[in-house]
Amino acid sequence: MKLLHRKYNTMKLENIIDTNLYPLTDQDSERYKNLLDELRLRYRTKGIVTLPNFLQPTIVESAVKDINNKLDMVFHTDGTHNVFLDNGEPVLDENHIRNRQFATKVGALPYDKMDPDGGIVNLYKSDIFREFLGKVLELDELHPLADKLGACTVNVFKKDTMHAWHFDESTHSVTIMLQKPINGGEFRHTKQIRTRGQIDEKIFNDLNNILEKDEKLGGNNDLVSTLEFEPGTLSIFSGSTCLHEVTTILGDRCREVAVLCYTTEKGRKNSPEVQKLFFGRVVD
């Protein structure tokens, strides 16, 4: 992926991430090339890769401190949605998987409330990091999301909150765990069970099989995996093709995850429905 312009941020990348483990600033090295080869293969076959200890501990600490000082700015969703995060299909029964509603309670600190000088926003704006993501995802183009609310955010899960089963609107998701809850808050996901945007009888049948089995067996469902990742871990995930959820938070410590949104289409924004659902307002 070629970049025509390179902007320099206020923080050097090596002060944000562990470049000894992940040599993003040494793109001509064999270590960098080997890392890319490993991550590409894993993403292609599994739909998810994780990079433990990606962020410097000081960046994690400062990000969590900033977020916890802004909890009154977090918008809390308490509603329902279908797995496709859209308006469903009125001609089908309300209990059909196309329309079935799932309860979600989650908070989001929007992009316009994030610290513009902090490590998370600097990482999001980094051309080197974006170029790295594009190579892992094997995309010719990758652009920041042109969304004033949803470009770079933090999902904040308080006690008794959760994010129900869904597919993402974006082709992929890039997240960084910042703070884990005391208990609960597990990230559970399927393998890649559909192509992006696929809504047909096959996916309806697959979804019914997965959810029926999960309701009966819960954590013993072999169609669902649980991702374990510690603060500072970067995750690159095919959220548009893998069904996923975050289970209910137990205990008083919030689950806090940075969400860095990119798109293959320059100028793309979240739909008004998604903005309204997760941020409580619509901004052009």
Secondary structure, 3 states (H helix, E strand, C coil): CCCCCCCCCCCCHHHCECCCCCCCCCCCCHHHHHHHHHHHHHHHHHCEEEECCCECHHHHHHHHHHHHCCHHHCEEEEEEECCCCCCCCCCCCCCCCCCCCEEEEEEEECHHHCCCCCHHHHHHHCHHHHHHHHHHHCCCCCEECCCCCCCEEEEEECCCCEEEEECCCCCCEEEEEEECCCEECCEEEEEECCCCCCCCHHHHHHHHHHHHHHHHHHHHCCCCEEECCCCCCEEEECCCCEEEEECCEECCCCEEEEEECEECCCCCCCCHHHHHHHHCCCCC
